[in-house]
Amino acid sequence: MLMNDTKHNTGPARTNATPPASVPVMDADAIRRALQRIAHEIVERNSELKAIVLAGIPSRGVEIARRIAEFVRAGEKMDVETGVIDVAMHRDDVGTRAELPVVRESKLPLPLEQRTVIIVDDVLFTGRTVRAAMDAISSFGRPARIQLAVLVDRGHRELPIRADYVGKNLPTATREQIQVRLANVDNEPDAVWLLKE
């Protein structure tokens, strides 16, 4: 099943029945290594781990945040708090979509002041989802810092946003799609696929 989220696909709808070619980009081991490396980088760059919140964007970002927190716990013997930050009503295209977005409950440990909130998502594309996440976070408080961690950065930014932690940089064409599958979310083996036209 292809994803229609704007961070994955901004090209026109398909007009023929020919399926795109699927190219494997990351398997389960590669995803595990990437997230373990991100966890290590987070520890290196943030001296106060107790002040960190990993805020996942539903749905795969929430699972990725959970896994990163587990790697930090395994390496540092310390729990890092996680949360959920839904962006549905903060997107700049919410009024132009044909269908209403699915809204999920946001949950963040409060207060956010004096804390570093790390937004976590599966794919970074235009940057608009991340901008919406920052707007959503501001409704909960004013964190000391906001950082960004993504499994895949596919380029094509439309806003001046960059990730602080990246599992894999993957240059793509705008008409291509990135499909992320995580076992705990999709009931499929962990994998990242590049769907070519």
GROMACS elastic network, one bead per residue, 0.5 to 0.9 nm:
[ bonds ]
;  ai    aj funct       b0    kb
    2   177     6  0.85337   500
    2   179     6  0.71721   500
    3     6     6  0.86806   500
    3     8     6  0.68040   500
    3     9     6  0.73912   500
    3   177     6  0.83520   500
    3   178     6  0.85752   500
    3   179     6  0.70720   500
    4     7     6  0.83304   500
    4     8     6  0.67718   500
    4     9     6  0.60001   500
    4    10     6  0.82154   500
    5     8     6  0.55632   500
    5     9     6  0.63187   500
    5    10     6  0.81904   500
    6     9     6  0.51957   500
    6    10     6  0.55323   500
    6   125     6  0.82122   500
    6   126     6  0.81271   500
    6   128     6  0.86740   500
    6   129     6  0.83914   500
    7    10     6  0.74091   500
    7   123     6  0.69137   500
    7   124     6  0.66459   500
    7   126     6  0.62142   500
    7   127     6  0.77469   500
    7   128     6  0.78238   500
    7   129     6  0.71269   500
    7   177     6  0.89568   500
    7   178     6  0.88967   500
    8   123     6  0.73263   500
    8   124     6  0.84162   500
    8   125     6  0.68220   500
    8   154     6  0.89770   500
    8   176     6  0.82201   500
    8   177     6  0.53996   500
    8   178     6  0.57397   500
    8   179     6  0.74738   500
    9    12     6  0.84679   500
    9   174     6  0.76092   500
    9   175     6  0.69193   500
    9   176     6  0.70740   500
    9   177     6  0.54983   500
    9   178     6  0.79014   500
   10    13     6  0.88420   500
   10   174     6  0.70179   500
   10   175     6  0.68990   500
   10   176     6  0.88023   500
   10   177     6  0.86175   500
   11    14     6  0.87210   500
   11   174     6  0.68021   500
   11   175     6  0.50140   500
   11   176     6  0.79238   500
   11   177     6  0.89531   500
   12    15     6  0.86448   500
   12   175     6  0.79988   500
   14    17     6  0.76769   500
   14    18     6  0.86351   500
   15    18     6  0.88470   500
   16    19     6  0.83062   500
   19    22     6  0.87977   500
   19   197     6  0.79972   500
   20   176     6  0.88139   500
   20   195     6  0.56677   500
   20   196     6  0.52785   500
   20   197     6  0.50075   500
   21   194     6  0.80658   500
   21   195     6  0.55936   500
   21   196     6  0.51077   500
   21   197     6  0.65943   500
   22   193     6  0.61637   500
   22   194     6  0.57239   500
   22   196     6  0.63959   500
   23   192     6  0.87202   500
   23   193     6  0.55211   500
   23   194     6  0.50086   500
   23   195     6  0.63134   500
   23   196     6  0.75670   500
   24    27     6  0.73794   500
   24   191     6  0.74638   500
   24   192     6  0.62587   500
   24   194     6  0.63157   500
   24   195     6  0.87838   500
   25    30     6  0.89012   500
   25   170     6  0.86977   500
   25   191     6  0.75495   500
   25   192     6  0.53711   500
   25   193     6  0.52804   500
   25   194     6  0.64271   500
   26    29     6  0.78040   500
   26    30     6  0.54036   500
   26    31     6  0.62244   500
   26   168     6  0.88562   500
   26   190     6  0.83733   500
   26   191     6  0.54954   500
   26   193     6  0.70779   500
   27    30     6  0.52955   500
   27    31     6  0.62330   500
   27    32     6  0.86628   500
   27   189     6  0.83013   500
   27   190     6  0.62305   500
   27   192     6  0.65878   500
   27   193     6  0.89016   500
   28    31     6  0.51494   500
   28    32     6  0.61377   500
   28    33     6  0.86621   500
   28   182     6  0.86468   500
   28   189     6  0.70879   500
   28   191     6  0.57207   500
   28   192     6  0.86500   500
   29    32     6  0.50470   500
   29    33     6  0.61527   500
   29    34     6  0.85503   500
   29   190     6  0.85144   500
   30    33     6  0.51463   500
   30    34     6  0.60864   500
   30    35     6  0.86328   500
   30   191     6  0.85623   500
   31    34     6  0.50839   500
   31    35     6  0.61779   500
   31    36     6  0.84944   500
   31   151     6  0.77382   500
   31   167     6  0.76272   500
   31   190     6  0.74195   500
   31   191     6  0.73374   500
   31   192     6  0.82170   500
   32    35     6  0.53018   500
   32    36     6  0.60758   500
   32    37     6  0.85879   500
   32    67     6  0.86622   500
   33    36     6  0.50350   500
   33    37     6  0.60975   500
   33    38     6  0.86086   500
   33   167     6  0.83909   500
   34    37     6  0.51245   500
   34    38     6  0.62298   500
   34    39     6  0.86833   500
   34   151     6  0.72687   500
   34   166     6  0.79437   500
   34   168     6  0.72574   500
   35    39     6  0.61429   500
   35    40     6  0.85987   500
   35    64     6  0.76853   500
   35    67     6  0.73267   500
   35    68     6  0.59188   500
   35    71     6  0.78686   500
   35   151     6  0.72656   500
   35   166     6  0.87650   500
   35   167     6  0.64037   500
   36    39     6  0.50959   500
   36    40     6  0.63023   500
   36    41     6  0.87518   500
   36    67     6  0.84983   500
   36    68     6  0.67117   500
   36    71     6  0.59125   500
   36    72     6  0.81536   500
   37    40     6  0.50395   500
   37    41     6  0.62353   500
   37    42     6  0.86414   500
   37   165     6  0.89698   500
   37   167     6  0.75423   500
   38    41     6  0.50550   500
   38    42     6  0.61448   500
   38    43     6  0.86742   500
   38    68     6  0.72931   500
   38   149     6  0.75522   500
   38   150     6  0.88025   500
   38   151     6  0.87536   500
   38   165     6  0.59106   500
   38   166     6  0.69193   500
   38   167     6  0.66386   500
   39    42     6  0.51076   500
   39    43     6  0.63525   500
   39    44     6  0.87401   500
   39    67     6  0.89548   500
   39    68     6  0.54145   500
   39    69     6  0.73543   500
   39    70     6  0.87517   500
   39    71     6  0.60919   500
   39    72     6  0.56791   500
   39    75     6  0.89047   500
   39   165     6  0.88861   500
   40    43     6  0.51796   500
   40    44     6  0.62858   500
   40    45     6  0.88054   500
   40    71     6  0.80641   500
   40    72     6  0.71536   500
   40    75     6  0.82148   500
   41    45     6  0.61612   500
   41    46     6  0.85108   500
   41   165     6  0.73307   500
   42    45     6  0.53005   500
   42    46     6  0.59805   500
   42    49     6  0.86500   500
   42    72     6  0.84715   500
   42   165     6  0.77406   500
   43    46     6  0.54146   500
   43    47     6  0.68670   500
   43    48     6  0.85586   500
   43    49     6  0.69843   500
   43    72     6  0.73321   500
   43    76     6  0.83460   500
   44    47     6  0.70260   500
   46    49     6  0.62140   500
   46    51     6  0.87038   500
   46    52     6  0.79927   500
   46   116     6  0.85109   500
   47    50     6  0.88943   500
   47    51     6  0.89404   500
   48    51     6  0.55134   500
   48    52     6  0.72165   500
   48   115     6  0.89350   500
   49    52     6  0.53635   500
   49    53     6  0.87412   500
   49    78     6  0.78819   500
   49    79     6  0.82610   500
   49    80     6  0.66160   500
   49   116     6  0.89989   500
   50    53     6  0.83224   500
   50    78     6  0.80501   500
   50    79     6  0.76004   500
   50    80     6  0.63490   500
   50    81     6  0.78050   500
   50   115     6  0.85017   500
   51    80     6  0.82053   500
   51    81     6  0.85150   500
   51   112     6  0.88277   500
   51   114     6  0.71790   500
   51   116     6  0.60706   500
   51   117     6  0.84494   500
   52    80     6  0.63747   500
   52    81     6  0.66811   500
   52    82     6  0.84221   500
   52   115     6  0.58580   500
   52   117     6  0.59229   500
   52   118     6  0.72152   500
   53    80     6  0.66383   500
   53    81     6  0.50544   500
   53    82     6  0.53234   500
   53    83     6  0.68463   500
   53   108     6  0.78497   500
   53   109     6  0.75395   500
   53   112     6  0.85318   500
   53   115     6  0.73027   500
   53   116     6  0.62207   500
   53   118     6  0.60294   500
   53   119     6  0.84206   500
   54    62     6  0.86272   500
   54    65     6  0.57443   500
   54    66     6  0.80067   500
   54    68     6  0.83722   500
   54    69     6  0.75540   500
   54    80     6  0.74251   500
   54    81     6  0.63280   500
   54    83     6  0.60657   500
   54    84     6  0.82813   500
   54   108     6  0.89939   500
   54   116     6  0.85840   500
   54   117     6  0.60790   500
   54   119     6  0.62088   500
   54   120     6  0.66239   500
   55    61     6  0.80148   500
   55    62     6  0.71278   500
   55    65     6  0.67776   500
   55    81     6  0.86548   500
   55    82     6  0.57069   500
   55    84     6  0.51616   500
   55    85     6  0.58828   500
   55   107     6  0.85578   500
   55   108     6  0.72242   500
   55   117     6  0.65676   500
   55   118     6  0.58409   500
   55   120     6  0.58113   500
   55   121     6  0.87615   500
   56    59     6  0.76966   500
   56    60     6  0.76851   500
   56    63     6  0.73081   500
   56    64     6  0.72161   500
   56    65     6  0.55024   500
   56    66     6  0.81825   500
   56    82     6  0.75151   500
   56    83     6  0.62031   500
   56    85     6  0.59789   500
   56    86     6  0.82835   500
   56   118     6  0.82514   500
   56   119     6  0.59137   500
   56   121     6  0.60979   500
   57    60     6  0.70228   500
   57    62     6  0.56466   500
   57    63     6  0.89967   500
   57    65     6  0.88178   500
   57    83     6  0.89048   500
   57    84     6  0.60955   500
   57    85     6  0.53163   500
   57    86     6  0.58283   500
   57    87     6  0.72780   500
   57   119     6  0.72345   500
   57   120     6  0.61780   500
   57   121     6  0.55644   500
   57   122     6  0.83873   500
   57   129     6  0.88225   500
   57   130     6  0.88460   500
   57   133     6  0.76022   500
   58    61     6  0.54896   500
   58    62     6  0.54726   500
   58    63     6  0.82067   500
   58    84     6  0.69533   500
   58    85     6  0.72359   500
   58    86     6  0.63224   500
   58    87     6  0.84225   500
   58   104     6  0.78097   500
   58   121     6  0.79371   500
   59    62     6  0.55535   500
   59    63     6  0.69576   500
   59    84     6  0.89759   500
   59   121     6  0.85269   500
   59   122     6  0.88978   500
   59   185     6  0.73492   500
   60    63     6  0.51482   500
   60    64     6  0.61579   500
   60    65     6  0.85583   500
   60   120     6  0.88920   500
   60   121     6  0.67086   500
   60   122     6  0.59985   500
   60   180     6  0.81127   500
   60   181     6  0.81844   500
   60   182     6  0.71872   500
   60   184     6  0.89758   500
   60   185     6  0.67553   500
   60   186     6  0.89464   500
   61    65     6  0.60287   500
   61    66     6  0.85477   500
   61    84     6  0.85382   500
   61   119     6  0.83667   500
   61   120     6  0.52011   500
   61   122     6  0.53671   500
   61   123     6  0.87059   500
   61   150     6  0.80878   500
   61   151     6  0.87728   500
   62    65     6  0.51521   500
   62    66     6  0.62917   500
   62    67     6  0.88000   500
   62    82     6  0.83296   500
   62    83     6  0.75381   500
   62    84     6  0.62944   500
   62    85     6  0.85560   500
   62   120     6  0.71793   500
   62   121     6  0.74734   500
   63    66     6  0.50488   500
   63    67     6  0.63165   500
   63    68     6  0.87176   500
   63   182     6  0.80176   500
   63   184     6  0.74093   500
   63   185     6  0.73960   500
   64    67     6  0.51090   500
   64    68     6  0.61911   500
   64    69     6  0.85901   500
   64   120     6  0.69895   500
   64   121     6  0.71810   500
   64   122     6  0.72454   500
   64   150     6  0.85976   500
   64   151     6  0.79556   500
   64   182     6  0.87623   500
   65    68     6  0.51351   500
   65    69     6  0.61590   500
   65    70     6  0.86656   500
   65    82     6  0.67830   500
   65    83     6  0.82412   500
   65   118     6  0.89820   500
   65   119     6  0.85139   500
   65   120     6  0.59125   500
   65   121     6  0.79749   500
   65   149     6  0.88168   500
   66    69     6  0.51444   500
   66    70     6  0.63465   500
   66    71     6  0.89016   500
   66    82     6  0.68384   500
   66    83     6  0.89036   500
   67    70     6  0.50138   500
   67    71     6  0.64042   500
   67    72     6  0.87569   500
   68    71     6  0.51190   500
   68    72     6  0.63023   500
   68    73     6  0.86116   500
   69    72     6  0.50898   500
   69    73     6  0.61101   500
   69    74     6  0.86034   500
   69    79     6  0.70562   500
   69    80     6  0.56820   500
   69    81     6  0.75139   500
   69    82     6  0.73813   500
   70    74     6  0.61024   500
   70    75     6  0.86171   500
   70    79     6  0.79743   500
   70    80     6  0.83366   500
   71    74     6  0.50681   500
   71    75     6  0.61686   500
   71    76     6  0.84002   500
   72    75     6  0.52176   500
   72    76     6  0.56947   500
   72    77     6  0.73815   500
   72    78     6  0.69819   500
   72    79     6  0.73197   500
   72    80     6  0.72284   500
   73    76     6  0.53624   500
   73    79     6  0.53065   500
   73    80     6  0.71388   500
   74    77     6  0.56514   500
   74    78     6  0.77739   500
   75    78     6  0.80913   500
   76    79     6  0.83175   500
   81   108     6  0.87942   500
   81   109     6  0.74050   500
   82   107     6  0.88198   500
   82   108     6  0.73303   500
   82   109     6  0.77126   500
   83   106     6  0.75527   500
   83   107     6  0.53524   500
   83   109     6  0.68000   500
   84   104     6  0.88332   500
   84   105     6  0.75242   500
   84   106     6  0.50168   500
   84   108     6  0.62423   500
   85   104     6  0.85101   500
   85   105     6  0.76788   500
   85   107     6  0.64534   500
   85   108     6  0.72689   500
   85   119     6  0.81331   500
   85   133     6  0.65401   500
   85   136     6  0.69052   500
   85   137     6  0.70326   500
   86    89     6  0.79581   500
   86    90     6  0.84104   500
   86   103     6  0.70240   500
   86   104     6  0.59060   500
   86   105     6  0.65444   500
   86   106     6  0.52901   500
   86   107     6  0.85865   500
   86   132     6  0.87383   500
   86   133     6  0.69852   500
   86   136     6  0.72162   500
   87    90     6  0.51975   500
   87    91     6  0.62475   500
   87   103     6  0.79851   500
   87   104     6  0.85710   500
   87   106     6  0.86543   500
   87   129     6  0.69323   500
   87   130     6  0.83698   500
   87   131     6  0.89303   500
   87   132     6  0.54932   500
   87   133     6  0.53066   500
   87   134     6  0.87214   500
   87   135     6  0.82403   500
   87   136     6  0.63411   500
   88    91     6  0.59310   500
   88    94     6  0.73851   500
   88   100     6  0.89169   500
   88   101     6  0.57672   500
   88   102     6  0.66217   500
   88   103     6  0.55936   500
   88   104     6  0.77884   500
   88   129     6  0.89308   500
   88   132     6  0.80657   500
   88   133     6  0.89928   500
   89    92     6  0.85462   500
   89    94     6  0.65194   500
   89   101     6  0.75121   500
   89   102     6  0.89434   500
   89   103     6  0.72184   500
   89   132     6  0.82854   500
   89   136     6  0.84495   500
   90    93     6  0.86475   500
   90    94     6  0.73880   500
   90   129     6  0.86496   500
   90   131     6  0.85221   500
   90   133     6  0.73198   500
   90   135     6  0.65732   500
   90   136     6  0.63900   500
   91    94     6  0.54227   500
   91    95     6  0.87241   500
   91   128     6  0.72119   500
   91   129     6  0.67186   500
   91   131     6  0.80019   500
   91   132     6  0.51745   500
   91   133     6  0.84039   500
   91   135     6  0.89536   500
   92    95     6  0.76071   500
   92    96     6  0.86393   500
   92   128     6  0.75842   500
   92   129     6  0.88717   500
   92   132     6  0.74378   500
   93    96     6  0.52909   500
   93    97     6  0.63678   500
   94    97     6  0.57523   500
   94    99     6  0.89274   500
   94   100     6  0.74475   500
   94   101     6  0.72863   500
   95    98     6  0.85274   500
   95   100     6  0.84643   500
   96    99     6  0.87205   500
   97   100     6  0.67597   500
   97   101     6  0.80850   500
  100   103     6  0.88097   500
  106   136     6  0.86272   500
  108   111     6  0.85503   500
  108   112     6  0.81977   500
  108   137     6  0.85246   500
  108   140     6  0.77680   500
  109   112     6  0.71322   500
  110   113     6  0.81428   500
  110   140     6  0.77458   500
  110   141     6  0.81602   500
  111   114     6  0.83249   500
  111   115     6  0.81997   500
  111   140     6  0.79090   500
  111   141     6  0.69505   500
  111   142     6  0.86647   500
  111   143     6  0.84066   500
  112   115     6  0.53821   500
  112   116     6  0.77320   500
  112   117     6  0.77368   500
  112   137     6  0.89776   500
  112   140     6  0.72515   500
  112   141     6  0.56214   500
  112   142     6  0.60811   500
  112   144     6  0.76908   500
  113   116     6  0.83979   500
  113   141     6  0.65903   500
  113   142     6  0.54095   500
  113   144     6  0.58831   500
  114   142     6  0.82714   500
  114   143     6  0.58998   500
  114   145     6  0.80842   500
  115   142     6  0.87037   500
  115   143     6  0.52817   500
  115   144     6  0.52907   500
  115   145     6  0.67604   500
  115   146     6  0.86824   500
  116   143     6  0.60343   500
  116   144     6  0.57579   500
  116   146     6  0.56871   500
  116   147     6  0.72573   500
  117   137     6  0.85986   500
  117   143     6  0.66129   500
  117   144     6  0.80729   500
  117   145     6  0.63345   500
  117   147     6  0.62733   500
  117   148     6  0.84143   500
  118   145     6  0.82976   500
  118   146     6  0.56730   500
  118   148     6  0.52916   500
  118   149     6  0.66703   500
  119   130     6  0.76773   500
  119   133     6  0.74816   500
  119   134     6  0.82398   500
  119   146     6  0.71874   500
  119   147     6  0.61166   500
  119   149     6  0.61218   500
  119   150     6  0.82933   500
  120   147     6  0.87255   500
  120   148     6  0.60715   500
  120   150     6  0.57536   500
  120   151     6  0.83492   500
  121   124     6  0.72264   500
  121   130     6  0.84728   500
  121   148     6  0.81198   500
  121   149     6  0.66060   500
  121   151     6  0.68456   500
  121   152     6  0.85974   500
  122   149     6  0.84948   500
  122   150     6  0.53224   500
  122   152     6  0.61949   500
  122   153     6  0.85900   500
  122   180     6  0.71050   500
  123   150     6  0.59535   500
  123   151     6  0.60807   500
  123   153     6  0.58282   500
  123   154     6  0.70854   500
  123   178     6  0.76452   500
  123   179     6  0.88104   500
  123   180     6  0.80353   500
  124   127     6  0.63228   500
  124   129     6  0.82359   500
  124   130     6  0.80284   500
  124   150     6  0.63990   500
  124   151     6  0.80852   500
  124   152     6  0.62710   500
  124   154     6  0.61880   500
  124   155     6  0.71864   500
  124   156     6  0.89469   500
  124   157     6  0.83437   500
  124   162     6  0.85597   500
  124   163     6  0.79027   500
  125   128     6  0.80063   500
  125   129     6  0.84787   500
  125   152     6  0.87929   500
  125   153     6  0.65379   500
  125   154     6  0.56425   500
  125   155     6  0.55648   500
  125   156     6  0.58824   500
  125   157     6  0.59414   500
  125   158     6  0.83262   500
  126   129     6  0.76745   500
  126   130     6  0.87421   500
  126   154     6  0.88820   500
  126   155     6  0.72577   500
  126   156     6  0.56000   500
  126   159     6  0.66430   500
  126   161     6  0.85481   500
  127   130     6  0.53036   500
  127   131     6  0.63197   500
  127   132     6  0.87826   500
  127   156     6  0.85687   500
  127   157     6  0.57404   500
  127   158     6  0.62899   500
  127   159     6  0.56556   500
  127   160     6  0.76490   500
  127   161     6  0.59002   500
  127   162     6  0.78869   500
  128   131     6  0.50055   500
  128   132     6  0.62212   500
  128   133     6  0.86030   500
  128   157     6  0.84880   500
  128   158     6  0.74023   500
  128   159     6  0.68892   500
  128   161     6  0.87460   500
  129   132     6  0.50592   500
  129   133     6  0.62133   500
  129   134     6  0.87937   500
  130   134     6  0.62910   500
  130   135     6  0.86812   500
  130   148     6  0.81665   500
  130   161     6  0.79005   500
  131   134     6  0.51722   500
  131   135     6  0.64047   500
  131   136     6  0.87279   500
  131   159     6  0.82567   500
  131   161     6  0.80305   500
  132   135     6  0.50741   500
  132   136     6  0.62145   500
  132   137     6  0.86778   500
  133   137     6  0.61444   500
  133   138     6  0.86696   500
  134   137     6  0.50650   500
  134   138     6  0.62891   500
  134   146     6  0.79319   500
  135   138     6  0.52354   500
  135   139     6  0.69370   500
  136   139     6  0.55088   500
  136   140     6  0.74151   500
  137   140     6  0.54395   500
  137   141     6  0.67999   500
  137   142     6  0.78561   500
  137   143     6  0.84060   500
  138   141     6  0.51928   500
  138   142     6  0.58940   500
  138   143     6  0.80452   500
  139   142     6  0.82772   500
  140   143     6  0.89259   500
  142   145     6  0.84114   500
  143   146     6  0.68492   500
  147   163     6  0.73894   500
  147   164     6  0.61451   500
  147   165     6  0.83283   500
  148   162     6  0.76170   500
  148   164     6  0.52786   500
  148   165     6  0.63909   500
  148   166     6  0.85988   500
  149   163     6  0.58365   500
  149   164     6  0.59486   500
  149   166     6  0.59525   500
  149   167     6  0.81511   500
  150   153     6  0.67005   500
  150   163     6  0.67991   500
  150   164     6  0.83859   500
  150   165     6  0.63233   500
  150   166     6  0.51770   500
  150   167     6  0.64003   500
  150   168     6  0.83397   500
  151   165     6  0.82643   500
  151   166     6  0.57508   500
  151   168     6  0.62361   500
  151   169     6  0.86446   500
  152   166     6  0.63349   500
  152   167     6  0.57473   500
  152   169     6  0.58618   500
  152   170     6  0.66665   500
  152   178     6  0.86384   500
  152   192     6  0.87383   500
  153   162     6  0.89586   500
  153   163     6  0.78597   500
  153   166     6  0.66340   500
  153   167     6  0.78511   500
  153   168     6  0.63187   500
  153   170     6  0.59278   500
  153   171     6  0.78268   500
  154   157     6  0.87852   500
  154   168     6  0.84992   500
  154   169     6  0.61433   500
  154   171     6  0.51715   500
  154   172     6  0.58114   500
  154   173     6  0.87550   500
  154   178     6  0.79970   500
  155   169     6  0.79335   500
  155   170     6  0.73529   500
  155   171     6  0.60116   500
  155   172     6  0.69427   500
  155   173     6  0.88890   500
  155   174     6  0.89309   500
  156   171     6  0.86084   500
  156   172     6  0.81690   500
  156   173     6  0.84295   500
  156   174     6  0.72040   500
  157   160     6  0.71545   500
  157   161     6  0.72902   500
  157   162     6  0.84445   500
  158   161     6  0.83316   500
  159   162     6  0.88987   500
  163   166     6  0.63731   500
  166   169     6  0.68438   500
  172   175     6  0.82339   500
  172   176     6  0.64448   500
  172   177     6  0.80689   500
  172   178     6  0.86740   500
  172   194     6  0.84339   500
  173   176     6  0.53655   500
  173   177     6  0.83425   500
  173   196     6  0.86037   500
  174   177     6  0.77644   500
  175   196     6  0.76818   500
  175   197     6  0.70013   500
  176   194     6  0.70375   500
  176   195     6  0.56940   500
  176   196     6  0.50269   500
  176   197     6  0.62719   500
  177   193     6  0.82160   500
  177   194     6  0.59139   500
  177   195     6  0.50287   500
  177   196     6  0.68298   500
  177   197     6  0.87195   500
  178   192     6  0.70323   500
  178   193     6  0.58036   500
  178   195     6  0.61991   500
  179   191     6  0.81889   500
  179   192     6  0.56727   500
  179   193     6  0.50542   500
  179   194     6  0.64201   500
  179   195     6  0.72221   500
  180   190     6  0.77409   500
  180   191     6  0.60297   500
  180   193     6  0.64824   500
  181   184     6  0.89649   500
  181   185     6  0.75155   500
  181   186     6  0.59978   500
  181   187     6  0.82526   500
  181   188     6  0.64101   500
  181   189     6  0.68012   500
  181   190     6  0.52984   500
  181   191     6  0.52221   500
  181   192     6  0.62510   500
  181   193     6  0.83414   500
  182   185     6  0.54215   500
  182   186     6  0.56005   500
  182   187     6  0.71325   500
  182   188     6  0.63642   500
  182   189     6  0.62471   500
  182   191     6  0.66916   500
  182   192     6  0.87342   500
  183   186     6  0.54386   500
  183   189     6  0.50378   500
  183   190     6  0.53997   500
  183   191     6  0.87408   500
  184   187     6  0.60104   500
  184   188     6  0.79788   500
  184   189     6  0.88478   500
  184   190     6  0.86993   500
  185   188     6  0.80154   500
  186   189     6  0.81474   500
  186   190     6  0.87567   500
  187   190     6  0.89297   500
  188   191     6  0.83142   500
